[in-house]
Amino acid sequence: MKLLYDHGKGDVYRNSIKWLDSEDEELLATAIMAVGNFARNDENCIAIVKEGISKKLIDLLSKYSSNTPNIKLLHGLLSTLKNLVVPNANKSIILEEGLIKSMEPVLQLDNDIVIFKLLGTLRLVIDGQEEAAKDLISRKSFLQKLVEWYENTYHLGVKREVSRLLAWLIKSCHSWESMCNILQTERALNCLVSMFSSEDVIMENEALISLNILATLTWQTNESNTEGNISTETNFKLKFEEQMDQTHIETVIPYVRIFAHSEPMLRNLISLLEKLFQSKRILDRFKEKRISEILQENSKCVTSQNCLGGIQKLISLLSA
């Protein structure tokens, strides 16, 4: 591919770019996939975006997702755009070119293969892009759509991407007002907690981080309000507890794997449990499942004194 690309001057690459203007959908599909194959490293991706090819792909996405969608073309376009948004230097440029707006019609499609690519592209492009993350997480209908996809598909890739996108939105958003929408979206936390069943430590840690952020902001907001000012609609602590009840997080967390993996991941778990245990309702659920015994048993392999101290505090709370 390096020879065929030749710093953007290769004949095969140049022909592929020309074919992006073709009205022949088969030729167009070939061109899109060819560009996607050239977009396999940061250097190529940055050069391709600088050349304005990403804008052309975004315009094609808008064109072929309207009226009668062309699934083959949409899949190719999203795959290629997903590659192009990987470099940090490209994210803001492609967002400014209208990526999210061009994806709006695609949100209405019922095709798991296309939705899988759509979600992956969104997850990568909002990483570190606060305004874009805030925009998406502020759209209640979008969050409801994510939960709907998670619950109504057998496509494992779609389920995983829904969960990861929610986690990355929380991490990148930096806005409590926007994140409140997650607590107001029924069963959204279940999508996050389900990541603990992935047997993928990266996803499990993403779940720990996102839930830590949500729990921290939930308790802070609750404490900043007086008792009389908290209505049922704005009592986010109550909403957090209600959603946590549905997740059965106390039995889903992979304690053994987290304890054995790394100290940073264990610290994230300890931090999350400390926050969760501020709720008597949640604490009681952990007590019922005798989680203190699990923590005690797994603490035998822990060498960090800081972690051991945190674990013992958790066990004390569970034993009280």
C-alpha positions as CSV (number, residue, x, y, z in Angstrom):
1,M,0.0,0.0,0.0
2,K,2.9,2.3,0.7
3,L,4.1,2.1,-2.9
4,L,0.5,2.4,-4.3
5,Y,-0.1,5.5,-2.1
6,D,3.4,7.1,-2.8
7,H,2.8,10.1,-0.5
8,G,-0.6,10.8,-2.2
9,K,0.9,10.7,-5.7
10,G,0.4,7.1,-6.7
11,D,-1.6,6.4,-9.8
12,V,-3.9,3.9,-7.9
13,Y,-4.6,6.4,-5.2
14,R,-5.2,9.3,-7.6
15,N,-7.6,7.2,-9.7
16,S,-9.5,6.3,-6.5
17,I,-9.9,9.9,-5.7
18,K,-11.2,10.7,-9.2
19,W,-13.7,7.8,-8.9
20,L,-15.3,9.5,-5.8
21,D,-17.0,11.8,-8.3
22,S,-18.5,8.8,-10.3
23,E,-22.3,8.3,-10.6
24,D,-21.6,4.6,-11.0
25,E,-22.3,3.2,-7.5
26,E,-20.1,0.1,-8.0
27,L,-17.2,2.2,-9.1
28,L,-17.9,4.7,-6.2
29,A,-18.0,1.8,-3.7
30,T,-14.6,0.6,-5.0
31,A,-13.1,4.1,-4.7
32,I,-14.4,4.5,-1.1
33,M,-13.0,1.2,0.0
34,A,-9.7,1.9,-1.7
35,V,-9.4,5.3,0.2
36,G,-10.2,3.4,3.4
37,N,-7.4,1.0,2.8
38,F,-5.0,3.9,2.2
39,A,-6.1,5.5,5.5
40,R,-4.3,2.9,7.6
41,N,-1.8,5.1,9.4
42,D,-1.8,8.6,11.0
43,E,0.4,10.1,8.3
44,N,-1.8,9.0,5.4
45,C,-5.0,9.9,7.3
46,I,-3.8,13.4,8.1
47,A,-2.7,14.0,4.5
48,I,-6.0,12.7,3.1
49,V,-8.0,15.0,5.3
50,K,-5.8,18.0,4.4
51,E,-6.6,17.2,0.8
52,G,-10.3,17.7,1.5
53,I,-11.2,14.0,0.9
54,S,-13.0,13.7,4.2
55,K,-15.4,16.5,3.3
56,K,-16.2,14.7,0.0
57,L,-16.9,11.5,1.9
58,I,-19.2,13.4,4.4
59,D,-21.1,14.9,1.4
60,L,-21.5,11.4,0.0
61,L,-22.7,10.1,3.3
62,S,-25.5,12.7,3.3
63,K,-26.4,11.9,-0.3
64,Y,-26.6,8.2,0.1
65,S,-28.3,8.0,3.5
66,S,-31.4,10.0,2.3
67,N,-34.5,8.6,0.5
68,T,-33.4,5.1,-0.5
69,P,-30.2,4.4,1.5
70,N,-27.4,2.4,-0.2
71,I,-26.2,0.1,2.5
72,K,-23.1,-1.0,0.7
73,L,-22.0,2.6,0.2
74,L,-22.9,3.7,3.7
75,H,-20.9,0.9,5.2
76,G,-17.9,1.8,3.1
77,L,-18.2,5.5,3.9
78,L,-18.5,5.0,7.6
79,S,-15.6,2.5,7.6
80,T,-13.3,5.0,5.8
81,L,-14.4,7.9,8.0
82,K,-13.8,5.8,11.1
83,N,-10.2,5.3,9.9
84,L,-9.8,9.0,9.2
85,V,-10.9,10.2,12.6
86,V,-8.3,8.1,14.5
87,P,-5.6,10.8,14.5
88,N,-6.2,13.6,17.0
89,A,-5.3,16.2,14.4
90,N,-8.2,15.1,12.2
91,K,-11.1,15.0,14.8
92,S,-11.9,18.7,15.0
93,I,-11.5,19.2,11.3
94,I,-13.9,16.4,10.4
95,L,-16.4,17.6,13.0
96,E,-16.3,21.1,11.5
97,E,-16.9,19.5,8.1
98,G,-20.3,18.4,9.3
99,L,-19.8,14.7,10.2
100,I,-22.4,14.5,13.0
101,K,-25.1,16.3,10.9
102,S,-24.4,14.0,8.0
103,M,-24.9,11.0,10.3
104,E,-28.4,12.0,11.5
105,P,-30.3,10.2,8.7
106,V,-28.3,7.1,9.4
107,L,-29.6,7.0,12.9
108,Q,-33.0,6.1,11.6
109,L,-31.8,3.0,9.7
110,D,-32.3,-0.5,11.0
111,N,-29.2,-2.2,9.8
112,D,-26.8,-3.6,12.4
113,I,-23.7,-3.6,10.1
114,V,-24.2,0.1,9.3
115,I,-25.1,1.0,12.9
116,F,-22.0,-0.8,14.2
117,K,-19.7,1.4,12.0
118,L,-21.7,4.5,12.8
119,L,-21.3,4.0,16.6
120,G,-17.6,3.2,16.3
121,T,-17.0,6.4,14.2
122,L,-18.8,8.6,16.7
123,R,-16.9,7.0,19.6
124,L,-13.5,7.8,18.1
125,V,-14.4,11.3,16.8
126,I,-15.7,12.6,20.2
127,D,-12.6,11.5,22.1
128,G,-11.3,14.6,23.7
129,Q,-13.8,16.8,21.7
130,E,-15.8,18.4,24.5
131,E,-18.3,20.3,22.5
132,A,-19.1,17.4,20.2
133,A,-19.5,15.1,23.2
134,K,-21.7,17.7,24.9
135,D,-23.8,18.0,21.8
136,L,-24.5,14.3,21.5
137,I,-25.1,13.7,25.2
138,S,-27.5,16.6,25.3
139,R,-29.8,14.9,22.7
140,K,-32.2,12.9,24.8
141,S,-33.6,11.1,21.7
142,F,-30.1,10.0,20.7
143,L,-29.5,8.5,24.2
144,Q,-32.9,6.7,24.0
145,K,-31.9,5.4,20.6
146,L,-28.6,4.0,22.0
147,V,-30.5,2.1,24.7
148,E,-33.0,0.9,22.1
149,W,-30.2,-0.4,19.9
150,Y,-28.5,-2.1,22.9
151,E,-31.7,-3.9,24.0
152,N,-33.1,-4.8,20.6
153,T,-30.2,-6.3,18.7
154,Y,-28.4,-9.6,18.8
155,H,-25.3,-8.0,17.2
156,L,-22.6,-8.2,19.9
157,G,-20.6,-5.5,18.1
158,V,-23.5,-3.0,18.3
159,K,-24.1,-3.7,22.0
160,R,-20.4,-3.2,22.8
161,E,-20.2,0.0,20.8
162,V,-23.3,1.4,22.4
163,S,-21.8,0.8,25.9
164,R,-18.4,2.2,24.9
165,L,-19.8,5.3,23.2
166,L,-21.8,6.1,26.4
167,A,-18.6,5.7,28.5
168,W,-16.6,7.9,26.1
169,L,-19.3,10.6,26.0
170,I,-19.2,10.8,29.8
171,K,-15.4,11.0,29.9
172,S,-15.2,13.7,27.2
173,C,-18.3,15.8,28.0
174,H,-17.2,17.7,31.1
175,S,-20.7,19.0,31.6
176,W,-23.0,17.9,34.5
177,E,-26.0,19.5,32.9
178,S,-25.5,17.4,29.8
179,M,-24.7,14.2,31.7
180,C,-27.9,14.5,33.7
181,N,-29.6,13.3,30.5
182,I,-28.1,9.8,31.0
183,L,-29.7,9.5,34.4
184,Q,-33.0,10.6,32.9
185,T,-32.7,7.9,30.1
186,E,-34.2,4.7,31.3
187,R,-31.8,1.7,31.5
188,A,-28.8,3.8,30.3
189,L,-26.7,2.7,33.3
190,N,-27.4,-0.9,32.4
191,C,-25.5,-0.4,29.1
192,L,-22.4,0.8,31.1
193,V,-22.6,-1.9,33.8
194,S,-22.9,-4.6,31.1
195,M,-19.3,-3.8,30.1
196,F,-18.2,-5.7,33.2
197,S,-19.4,-8.9,31.5
198,S,-17.3,-8.2,28.4
199,E,-14.2,-10.1,29.7
200,D,-12.2,-7.2,28.1
201,V,-10.2,-5.3,30.7
202,I,-10.2,-2.1,28.6
203,M,-14.0,-2.0,28.5
204,E,-14.2,-2.9,32.2
205,N,-11.9,0.0,33.1
206,E,-13.9,2.3,30.8
207,A,-17.0,1.3,32.8
208,L,-15.2,2.0,36.1
209,I,-14.1,5.4,35.0
210,S,-17.5,6.5,33.5
211,L,-19.4,5.3,36.5
212,N,-17.0,7.0,38.9
213,I,-17.6,10.3,37.1
214,L,-21.4,9.9,37.2
215,A,-21.4,8.8,40.8
216,T,-19.2,11.7,41.9
217,L,-21.2,14.3,40.1
218,T,-24.5,12.8,41.3
219,W,-23.5,13.0,45.0
220,Q,-22.0,16.4,44.6
221,T,-25.2,17.8,43.0
222,N,-27.4,16.1,45.6
223,E,-25.3,17.7,48.5
224,S,-25.4,21.1,46.9
225,N,-29.2,21.2,46.9
226,T,-31.3,21.6,50.1
227,E,-33.8,19.0,51.0
228,G,-36.7,21.2,50.1
229,N,-35.4,22.1,46.6
230,I,-35.0,18.6,45.3
231,S,-38.0,17.4,43.3
232,T,-38.6,13.9,42.0
233,E,-37.6,15.0,38.5
234,T,-34.3,16.6,39.7
235,N,-33.4,14.1,42.4
236,F,-30.5,12.6,40.5
237,K,-29.4,10.5,43.5
238,L,-32.7,8.8,43.4
239,K,-32.5,8.2,39.7
240,F,-29.0,6.9,40.0
241,E,-30.1,4.5,42.7
242,E,-33.1,3.3,40.8
243,Q,-31.1,2.6,37.7
244,M,-28.4,0.8,39.7
245,D,-31.0,-1.4,41.2
246,Q,-31.8,-2.7,37.7
247,T,-28.2,-3.4,36.8
248,H,-27.4,-5.8,39.7
249,I,-23.9,-4.3,39.6
250,E,-22.9,-6.1,42.9
251,T,-22.9,-9.4,41.2
252,V,-21.7,-8.3,37.8
253,I,-18.4,-6.7,38.7
254,P,-15.5,-9.1,37.8
255,Y,-13.8,-8.8,41.2
256,V,-11.2,-11.5,40.6
257,R,-10.1,-10.2,37.3
258,I,-9.9,-6.6,38.4
259,F,-7.9,-7.4,41.6
260,A,-5.5,-9.5,39.5
261,H,-5.1,-7.1,36.6
262,S,-3.4,-3.9,37.8
263,E,-3.2,-1.5,40.7
264,P,-4.6,1.5,38.8
265,M,-7.7,-0.6,37.8
266,L,-8.1,-1.7,41.4
267,R,-7.9,1.9,42.6
268,N,-10.7,2.7,40.1
269,L,-12.8,-0.1,41.6
270,I,-12.2,1.0,45.2
271,S,-13.0,4.6,44.2
272,L,-16.3,3.5,42.6
273,L,-17.4,1.3,45.6
274,E,-16.6,4.1,48.0
275,K,-19.0,6.3,46.1
276,L,-21.7,3.7,45.7
277,F,-21.6,2.9,49.4
278,Q,-22.6,6.4,50.2
279,S,-26.1,5.2,49.2
280,K,-27.6,3.0,51.9
281,R,-29.9,1.5,49.3
282,I,-26.9,0.3,47.2
283,L,-24.8,-0.6,50.2
284,D,-27.5,-3.0,51.4
285,R,-27.6,-4.8,48.1
286,F,-23.8,-5.4,48.4
287,K,-24.3,-6.6,51.9
288,E,-27.1,-9.1,50.8
289,K,-24.7,-10.7,48.4
290,R,-21.9,-10.9,51.0
291,I,-19.5,-9.0,48.8
292,S,-17.3,-8.3,51.9
293,E,-16.2,-12.0,51.7
294,I,-15.2,-11.6,48.1
295,L,-13.2,-8.4,48.8
296,Q,-11.5,-10.1,51.8
297,E,-10.5,-13.2,49.8
298,N,-9.2,-11.2,46.8
299,S,-7.3,-8.8,49.0
300,K,-4.8,-11.6,49.8
301,C,-3.1,-10.9,46.4
302,V,-2.9,-7.2,46.9
303,T,0.5,-5.7,47.8
304,S,-0.2,-2.0,47.7
305,Q,-0.8,-0.6,51.2
306,N,-3.0,2.2,49.8
307,C,-5.2,-0.3,48.1
308,L,-5.3,-2.6,51.1
309,G,-6.4,0.3,53.3
310,G,-9.2,1.2,50.9
311,I,-10.4,-2.4,50.7
312,Q,-10.5,-2.7,54.5
313,K,-12.6,0.5,54.7
314,L,-15.0,-1.0,52.2
315,I,-15.2,-4.3,54.2
316,S,-15.9,-2.3,57.4
317,L,-18.8,-0.5,55.7
318,L,-20.1,-3.8,54.5
319,S,-19.8,-5.4,57.9
320,A,-21.4,-2.6,59.9
